[in-house]
Amino acid sequence: MNMKKALQVLILILLSGYVGNVMAQKKTRFQVLNYLYSVSGKETIAGTHNKEPSATPARWTNKVDSVTGHYPGLWSGDFLFQQDNIDNRQLMIDEAVREWKKGAVINIMWHSCNPAMLQPCGWNKEGVLSKLTDDQWKEITTDGSELNKKWKQRIDEVCVYLQFLKDKGVEVLWRPMHEMNQGVFWWGGRPGADGTLKLYQMMHDYMIKEKKLTNLIWVWDIQDFGSLSNDVKVYNPGDKYWDVAALDVYDRSGYTDQKYEIMQSVSKRKPIAIGECSKFPSADILLKQPKWTFFMVWSELEFSSNTIDQIKAVHTAPNVITLDKMPGWKQE
């Protein structure tokens, strides 16, 4: 290799390292998103979801602490769909404020009722697991239609609580329409430009432009089906519609290098995360796959899919961030 060629290679290597360093230190207007960029490739935040009832919104987070001596660094809640949980949404939101003040990352999702059907609803084919016909889908994704208006009314109901969090200075990892490639939910399983991603885009624009919810960090979430390499293309709403790319890991193959590489390839240097799981990644897996910025274990599945020793091990690992390791947030 001649001197000129060697110099060019050296410059490329230095530039590559510079770009990577810049991305790792990327500054956004969100404290939480900046923190995710800073830990990417180094450490992973441990998280736990708090499934119903909304009346006890820290139940599973507290249980993790009771067996490990450490609270998760990420707390997660859900707006849910049953009457008692809808009635107690404010209790869940109040917990989010408390967790934020403690320094936790706040993650919120929404198992929403089908707007073509009644609310409250159940975990059944008349509720969250229902379907829209093709004509209904066309209607709900047509701005101003009756079904579209009903959907916006449902969105308005949760926006009240997200606005409350905004007023309290709380940043939210907002993970709506999760598992977009999962056909079991009324919103999911419709690939392509006019499918699930279109409704997600419309929801994003409505909540940002109309409702002015500028405290939301948008998490685009899909599940780890065998079709993942194609799903990240046909369900991707576009870079401007999400800040974090999350993968729900439920199939028996676990945390394969292929899944990790697919999510990195689609993220375009944005943070990636395990949006949901039952069996969490071990500390050793996270050493090999360090760009997962957080994992969020599903409530009771944390204790049915992992042993107490495994739960203790991951929450005390040096490369896993629990609440006591979090930097704390600037409070407004």
Contacts in CASP RR format, 6 or more apart in sequence:
PFRMAT RR
TARGET T0000
AUTHOR 0000-0000-0000
METHOD contacts of the structure
MODEL  1
MNMKKALQVLILILLSGYVGNVMAQKKTRFQVLNYLYSVSGKETIAGTHN
KEPSATPARWTNKVDSVTGHYPGLWSGDFLFQQDNIDNRQLMIDEAVREW
KKGAVINIMWHSCNPAMLQPCGWNKEGVLSKLTDDQWKEITTDGSELNKK
WKQRIDEVCVYLQFLKDKGVEVLWRPMHEMNQGVFWWGGRPGADGTLKLY
QMMHDYMIKEKKLTNLIWVWDIQDFGSLSNDVKVYNPGDKYWDVAALDVY
DRSGYTDQKYEIMQSVSKRKPIAIGECSKFPSADILLKQPKWTFFMVWSE
LEFSSNTIDQIKAVHTAPNVITLDKMPGWKQE
1 9 0 8 1.000
20 269 0 8 1.000
23 37 0 8 1.000
23 269 0 8 1.000
24 37 0 8 1.000
24 38 0 8 1.000
24 40 0 8 1.000
24 41 0 8 1.000
25 37 0 8 1.000
25 38 0 8 1.000
26 34 0 8 1.000
26 37 0 8 1.000
27 34 0 8 1.000
28 34 0 8 1.000
28 37 0 8 1.000
28 243 0 8 1.000
30 171 0 8 1.000
30 217 0 8 1.000
30 243 0 8 1.000
31 171 0 8 1.000
31 329 0 8 1.000
31 330 0 8 1.000
32 105 0 8 1.000
32 106 0 8 1.000
32 171 0 8 1.000
32 173 0 8 1.000
32 217 0 8 1.000
32 329 0 8 1.000
33 171 0 8 1.000
33 217 0 8 1.000
33 243 0 8 1.000
33 244 0 8 1.000
33 271 0 8 1.000
35 105 0 8 1.000
35 327 0 8 1.000
36 244 0 8 1.000
36 271 0 8 1.000
36 273 0 8 1.000
36 293 0 8 1.000
36 294 0 8 1.000
37 271 0 8 1.000
39 45 0 8 1.000
39 293 0 8 1.000
39 321 0 8 1.000
40 271 0 8 1.000
40 272 0 8 1.000
40 290 0 8 1.000
40 291 0 8 1.000
40 293 0 8 1.000
41 290 0 8 1.000
41 291 0 8 1.000
42 290 0 8 1.000
42 319 0 8 1.000
43 290 0 8 1.000
43 319 0 8 1.000
43 320 0 8 1.000
43 321 0 8 1.000
44 281 0 8 1.000
44 286 0 8 1.000
44 290 0 8 1.000
44 292 0 8 1.000
44 293 0 8 1.000
44 294 0 8 1.000
44 295 0 8 1.000
44 319 0 8 1.000
44 320 0 8 1.000
44 321 0 8 1.000
45 72 0 8 1.000
45 73 0 8 1.000
45 74 0 8 1.000
45 105 0 8 1.000
45 293 0 8 1.000
45 294 0 8 1.000
45 295 0 8 1.000
45 320 0 8 1.000
45 321 0 8 1.000
45 326 0 8 1.000
46 70 0 8 1.000
46 72 0 8 1.000
46 73 0 8 1.000
46 74 0 8 1.000
46 280 0 8 1.000
46 294 0 8 1.000
46 295 0 8 1.000
46 314 0 8 1.000
46 315 0 8 1.000
46 320 0 8 1.000
46 321 0 8 1.000
46 322 0 8 1.000
47 72 0 8 1.000
47 73 0 8 1.000
47 74 0 8 1.000
47 75 0 8 1.000
47 76 0 8 1.000
47 105 0 8 1.000
47 107 0 8 1.000
47 294 0 8 1.000
47 295 0 8 1.000
47 296 0 8 1.000
47 297 0 8 1.000
48 60 0 8 1.000
48 61 0 8 1.000
48 64 0 8 1.000
48 72 0 8 1.000
48 74 0 8 1.000
48 75 0 8 1.000
48 76 0 8 1.000
48 296 0 8 1.000
48 297 0 8 1.000
48 299 0 8 1.000
48 302 0 8 1.000
49 60 0 8 1.000
49 76 0 8 1.000
49 77 0 8 1.000
49 78 0 8 1.000
49 107 0 8 1.000
49 109 0 8 1.000
49 276 0 8 1.000
49 296 0 8 1.000
49 297 0 8 1.000
49 298 0 8 1.000
49 299 0 8 1.000
50 56 0 8 1.000
50 57 0 8 1.000
50 58 0 8 1.000
50 59 0 8 1.000
50 60 0 8 1.000
50 61 0 8 1.000
50 75 0 8 1.000
50 76 0 8 1.000
50 77 0 8 1.000
50 78 0 8 1.000
50 92 0 8 1.000
50 95 0 8 1.000
50 299 0 8 1.000
51 60 0 8 1.000
51 78 0 8 1.000
51 298 0 8 1.000
51 299 0 8 1.000
51 300 0 8 1.000
52 78 0 8 1.000
52 80 0 8 1.000
52 82 0 8 1.000
52 85 0 8 1.000
53 84 0 8 1.000
53 85 0 8 1.000
53 88 0 8 1.000
54 78 0 8 1.000
54 80 0 8 1.000
54 84 0 8 1.000
54 85 0 8 1.000
54 88 0 8 1.000
54 89 0 8 1.000
54 91 0 8 1.000
54 92 0 8 1.000
55 84 0 8 1.000
55 88 0 8 1.000
55 91 0 8 1.000
57 77 0 8 1.000
57 91 0 8 1.000
57 92 0 8 1.000
57 94 0 8 1.000
57 95 0 8 1.000
57 96 0 8 1.000
58 75 0 8 1.000
58 95 0 8 1.000
58 98 0 8 1.000
58 99 0 8 1.000
59 299 0 8 1.000
60 299 0 8 1.000
60 300 0 8 1.000
60 302 0 8 1.000
61 71 0 8 1.000
61 72 0 8 1.000
61 75 0 8 1.000
61 99 0 8 1.000
62 71 0 8 1.000
63 303 0 8 1.000
64 70 0 8 1.000
64 71 0 8 1.000
64 72 0 8 1.000
64 302 0 8 1.000
64 311 0 8 1.000
64 315 0 8 1.000
65 71 0 8 1.000
67 308 0 8 1.000
67 311 0 8 1.000
67 312 0 8 1.000
68 311 0 8 1.000
68 312 0 8 1.000
68 315 0 8 1.000
68 316 0 8 1.000
68 322 0 8 1.000
69 315 0 8 1.000
70 315 0 8 1.000
70 316 0 8 1.000
70 322 0 8 1.000
70 323 0 8 1.000
70 324 0 8 1.000
71 102 0 8 1.000
71 104 0 8 1.000
71 322 0 8 1.000
71 323 0 8 1.000
71 324 0 8 1.000
72 104 0 8 1.000
72 315 0 8 1.000
72 322 0 8 1.000
72 323 0 8 1.000
73 103 0 8 1.000
73 104 0 8 1.000
73 105 0 8 1.000
73 321 0 8 1.000
73 322 0 8 1.000
73 323 0 8 1.000
73 325 0 8 1.000
73 326 0 8 1.000
74 104 0 8 1.000
74 105 0 8 1.000
74 106 0 8 1.000
74 107 0 8 1.000
74 173 0 8 1.000
74 294 0 8 1.000
74 296 0 8 1.000
75 95 0 8 1.000
75 96 0 8 1.000
75 99 0 8 1.000
75 104 0 8 1.000
75 105 0 8 1.000
75 106 0 8 1.000
75 107 0 8 1.000
76 106 0 8 1.000
76 107 0 8 1.000
76 108 0 8 1.000
76 109 0 8 1.000
76 296 0 8 1.000
77 92 0 8 1.000
77 95 0 8 1.000
77 96 0 8 1.000
77 107 0 8 1.000
77 108 0 8 1.000
77 109 0 8 1.000
78 85 0 8 1.000
78 92 0 8 1.000
78 108 0 8 1.000
78 109 0 8 1.000
78 110 0 8 1.000
78 111 0 8 1.000
79 85 0 8 1.000
79 86 0 8 1.000
79 89 0 8 1.000
79 92 0 8 1.000
79 108 0 8 1.000
79 109 0 8 1.000
79 110 0 8 1.000
79 111 0 8 1.000
79 112 0 8 1.000
79 158 0 8 1.000
79 161 0 8 1.000
80 86 0 8 1.000
80 89 0 8 1.000
80 110 0 8 1.000
80 111 0 8 1.000
81 111 0 8 1.000
81 112 0 8 1.000
81 113 0 8 1.000
81 119 0 8 1.000
81 120 0 8 1.000
81 121 0 8 1.000
81 122 0 8 1.000
81 123 0 8 1.000
81 127 0 8 1.000
81 128 0 8 1.000
82 120 0 8 1.000
82 121 0 8 1.000
82 122 0 8 1.000
83 120 0 8 1.000
86 119 0 8 1.000
86 120 0 8 1.000
89 158 0 8 1.000
89 161 0 8 1.000
90 161 0 8 1.000
93 161 0 8 1.000
93 164 0 8 1.000
93 165 0 8 1.000
96 106 0 8 1.000
96 108 0 8 1.000
96 165 0 8 1.000
96 170 0 8 1.000
96 172 0 8 1.000
97 165 0 8 1.000
97 168 0 8 1.000
97 170 0 8 1.000
99 106 0 8 1.000
100 106 0 8 1.000
100 165 0 8 1.000
100 168 0 8 1.000
100 169 0 8 1.000
100 170 0 8 1.000
100 171 0 8 1.000
100 329 0 8 1.000
101 331 0 8 1.000
102 323 0 8 1.000
103 323 0 8 1.000
103 326 0 8 1.000
103 327 0 8 1.000
103 328 0 8 1.000
103 329 0 8 1.000
104 323 0 8 1.000
104 326 0 8 1.000
105 173 0 8 1.000
105 294 0 8 1.000
105 326 0 8 1.000
106 165 0 8 1.000
106 170 0 8 1.000
106 171 0 8 1.000
106 172 0 8 1.000
106 173 0 8 1.000
107 172 0 8 1.000
107 173 0 8 1.000
107 175 0 8 1.000
107 219 0 8 1.000
107 296 0 8 1.000
108 162 0 8 1.000
108 172 0 8 1.000
108 173 0 8 1.000
108 174 0 8 1.000
108 175 0 8 1.000
109 175 0 8 1.000
109 176 0 8 1.000
109 178 0 8 1.000
110 158 0 8 1.000
110 176 0 8 1.000
111 128 0 8 1.000
112 128 0 8 1.000
112 154 0 8 1.000
112 176 0 8 1.000
112 187 0 8 1.000
113 119 0 8 1.000
113 120 0 8 1.000
113 121 0 8 1.000
113 122 0 8 1.000
113 127 0 8 1.000
113 128 0 8 1.000
113 154 0 8 1.000
114 121 0 8 1.000
114 127 0 8 1.000
114 128 0 8 1.000
114 130 0 8 1.000
114 132 0 8 1.000
114 186 0 8 1.000
115 140 0 8 1.000
115 147 0 8 1.000
115 150 0 8 1.000
115 151 0 8 1.000
115 153 0 8 1.000
115 154 0 8 1.000
116 130 0 8 1.000
116 132 0 8 1.000
116 136 0 8 1.000
116 140 0 8 1.000
116 147 0 8 1.000
116 150 0 8 1.000
117 126 0 8 1.000
117 127 0 8 1.000
117 130 0 8 1.000
118 126 0 8 1.000
119 154 0 8 1.000
121 127 0 8 1.000
121 128 0 8 1.000
121 130 0 8 1.000
122 128 0 8 1.000
123 129 0 8 1.000
124 130 0 8 1.000
125 131 0 8 1.000
127 186 0 8 1.000
128 185 0 8 1.000
128 186 0 8 1.000
129 184 0 8 1.000
129 185 0 8 1.000
129 186 0 8 1.000
130 186 0 8 1.000
131 186 0 8 1.000
132 140 0 8 1.000
132 186 0 8 1.000
136 147 0 8 1.000
137 190 0 8 1.000
137 195 0 8 1.000
138 194 0 8 1.000
139 145 0 8 1.000
139 146 0 8 1.000
139 147 0 8 1.000
139 148 0 8 1.000
140 147 0 8 1.000
140 148 0 8 1.000
140 151 0 8 1.000
140 199 0 8 1.000
141 148 0 8 1.000
141 194 0 8 1.000
141 195 0 8 1.000
141 198 0 8 1.000
141 199 0 8 1.000
141 202 0 8 1.000
142 148 0 8 1.000
143 202 0 8 1.000
148 202 0 8 1.000
152 206 0 8 1.000
155 203 0 8 1.000
155 206 0 8 1.000
155 207 0 8 1.000
155 211 0 8 1.000
156 211 0 8 1.000
159 207 0 8 1.000
159 211 0 8 1.000
159 213 0 8 1.000
162 172 0 8 1.000
162 174 0 8 1.000
162 207 0 8 1.000
162 211 0 8 1.000
162 213 0 8 1.000
162 215 0 8 1.000
162 216 0 8 1.000
163 211 0 8 1.000
163 213 0 8 1.000
165 172 0 8 1.000
165 215 0 8 1.000
166 213 0 8 1.000
166 214 0 8 1.000
166 215 0 8 1.000
168 332 0 8 1.000
169 215 0 8 1.000
169 331 0 8 1.000
169 332 0 8 1.000
170 215 0 8 1.000
171 215 0 8 1.000
171 216 0 8 1.000
171 217 0 8 1.000
171 329 0 8 1.000
172 215 0 8 1.000
172 216 0 8 1.000
172 217 0 8 1.000
173 217 0 8 1.000
173 219 0 8 1.000
173 244 0 8 1.000
174 216 0 8 1.000
174 217 0 8 1.000
174 218 0 8 1.000
174 219 0 8 1.000
175 219 0 8 1.000
175 221 0 8 1.000
175 246 0 8 1.000
175 275 0 8 1.000
176 200 0 8 1.000
176 203 0 8 1.000
177 185 0 8 1.000
177 187 0 8 1.000
177 188 0 8 1.000
177 196 0 8 1.000
177 199 0 8 1.000
177 200 0 8 1.000
177 203 0 8 1.000
177 221 0 8 1.000
178 221 0 8 1.000
178 248 0 8 1.000
178 275 0 8 1.000
178 276 0 8 1.000
179 185 0 8 1.000
179 188 0 8 1.000
179 221 0 8 1.000
179 222 0 8 1.000
179 223 0 8 1.000
179 248 0 8 1.000
179 276 0 8 1.000
180 187 0 8 1.000
180 188 0 8 1.000
180 189 0 8 1.000
180 196 0 8 1.000
180 197 0 8 1.000
180 200 0 8 1.000
180 220 0 8 1.000
180 221 0 8 1.000
180 222 0 8 1.000
180 235 0 8 1.000
181 188 0 8 1.000
181 189 0 8 1.000
181 191 0 8 1.000
181 196 0 8 1.000
181 222 0 8 1.000
181 223 0 8 1.000
181 225 0 8 1.000
181 227 0 8 1.000
181 231 0 8 1.000
181 235 0 8 1.000
182 188 0 8 1.000
182 189 0 8 1.000
182 222 0 8 1.000
182 223 0 8 1.000
182 225 0 8 1.000
183 189 0 8 1.000
183 190 0 8 1.000
187 196 0 8 1.000
187 199 0 8 1.000
188 196 0 8 1.000
189 196 0 8 1.000
189 235 0 8 1.000
190 196 0 8 1.000
191 231 0 8 1.000
191 234 0 8 1.000
191 235 0 8 1.000
192 198 0 8 1.000
192 234 0 8 1.000
192 235 0 8 1.000
196 235 0 8 1.000
197 235 0 8 1.000
197 236 0 8 1.000
197 237 0 8 1.000
197 238 0 8 1.000
198 237 0 8 1.000
200 220 0 8 1.000
200 237 0 8 1.000
200 241 0 8 1.000
201 237 0 8 1.000
201 241 0 8 1.000
204 218 0 8 1.000
204 237 0 8 1.000
204 241 0 8 1.000
207 213 0 8 1.000
207 216 0 8 1.000
208 214 0 8 1.000
208 216 0 8 1.000
217 243 0 8 1.000
217 244 0 8 1.000
218 241 0 8 1.000
218 242 0 8 1.000
218 243 0 8 1.000
218 244 0 8 1.000
219 242 0 8 1.000
219 243 0 8 1.000
219 244 0 8 1.000
219 245 0 8 1.000
219 246 0 8 1.000
219 273 0 8 1.000
219 275 0 8 1.000
220 236 0 8 1.000
220 237 0 8 1.000
220 241 0 8 1.000
220 242 0 8 1.000
220 244 0 8 1.000
220 245 0 8 1.000
220 246 0 8 1.000
221 246 0 8 1.000
221 247 0 8 1.000
221 248 0 8 1.000
221 275 0 8 1.000
221 276 0 8 1.000
222 228 0 8 1.000
222 231 0 8 1.000
222 232 0 8 1.000
222 235 0 8 1.000
222 246 0 8 1.000
222 247 0 8 1.000
222 248 0 8 1.000
223 247 0 8 1.000
223 248 0 8 1.000
223 250 0 8 1.000
224 247 0 8 1.000
224 248 0 8 1.000
224 249 0 8 1.000
224 250 0 8 1.000
224 251 0 8 1.000
224 253 0 8 1.000
224 254 0 8 1.000
224 259 0 8 1.000
225 231 0 8 1.000
225 251 0 8 1.000
226 251 0 8 1.000
228 247 0 8 1.000
228 259 0 8 1.000
228 262 0 8 1.000
229 258 0 8 1.000
229 262 0 8 1.000
232 262 0 8 1.000
232 263 0 8 1.000
232 265 0 8 1.000
232 266 0 8 1.000
233 266 0 8 1.000
236 266 0 8 1.000
239 268 0 8 1.000
239 270 0 8 1.000
242 270 0 8 1.000
243 270 0 8 1.000
243 271 0 8 1.000
244 270 0 8 1.000
244 271 0 8 1.000
244 272 0 8 1.000
244 273 0 8 1.000
244 293 0 8 1.000
245 263 0 8 1.000
245 266 0 8 1.000
245 267 0 8 1.000
245 270 0 8 1.000
245 271 0 8 1.000
245 272 0 8 1.000
245 273 0 8 1.000
246 272 0 8 1.000
246 273 0 8 1.000
246 274 0 8 1.000
246 275 0 8 1.000
246 276 0 8 1.000
247 259 0 8 1.000
247 263 0 8 1.000
247 272 0 8 1.000
247 273 0 8 1.000
247 274 0 8 1.000
247 275 0 8 1.000
248 274 0 8 1.000
248 275 0 8 1.000
248 276 0 8 1.000
248 277 0 8 1.000
249 255 0 8 1.000
249 259 0 8 1.000
249 274 0 8 1.000
249 276 0 8 1.000
249 277 0 8 1.000
249 279 0 8 1.000
249 281 0 8 1.000
250 276 0 8 1.000
250 277 0 8 1.000
250 278 0 8 1.000
253 259 0 8 1.000
254 279 0 8 1.000
255 281 0 8 1.000
255 285 0 8 1.000
255 289 0 8 1.000
257 288 0 8 1.000
257 289 0 8 1.000
260 289 0 8 1.000
260 291 0 8 1.000
260 292 0 8 1.000
263 272 0 8 1.000
264 272 0 8 1.000
264 291 0 8 1.000
271 291 0 8 1.000
271 293 0 8 1.000
272 291 0 8 1.000
272 292 0 8 1.000
272 293 0 8 1.000
273 292 0 8 1.000
273 293 0 8 1.000
273 294 0 8 1.000
273 295 0 8 1.000
273 296 0 8 1.000
274 280 0 8 1.000
274 281 0 8 1.000
274 292 0 8 1.000
274 294 0 8 1.000
274 295 0 8 1.000
274 296 0 8 1.000
275 294 0 8 1.000
275 295 0 8 1.000
275 296 0 8 1.000
276 296 0 8 1.000
276 297 0 8 1.000
276 298 0 8 1.000
277 295 0 8 1.000
277 296 0 8 1.000
277 297 0 8 1.000
277 298 0 8 1.000
277 301 0 8 1.000
278 297 0 8 1.000
278 298 0 8 1.000
278 301 0 8 1.000
278 302 0 8 1.000
278 304 0 8 1.000
278 305 0 8 1.000
279 305 0 8 1.000
279 306 0 8 1.000
280 295 0 8 1.000
280 297 0 8 1.000
280 302 0 8 1.000
280 306 0 8 1.000
280 310 0 8 1.000
280 314 0 8 1.000
281 289 0 8 1.000
281 292 0 8 1.000
281 295 0 8 1.000
281 314 0 8 1.000
282 310 0 8 1.000
282 313 0 8 1.000
282 314 0 8 1.000
283 313 0 8 1.000
283 314 0 8 1.000
283 317 0 8 1.000
283 318 0 8 1.000
283 319 0 8 1.000
283 320 0 8 1.000
286 292 0 8 1.000
286 317 0 8 1.000
286 319 0 8 1.000
286 320 0 8 1.000
287 319 0 8 1.000
290 319 0 8 1.000
297 306 0 8 1.000
302 311 0 8 1.000
303 311 0 8 1.000
314 320 0 8 1.000
315 322 0 8 1.000
END
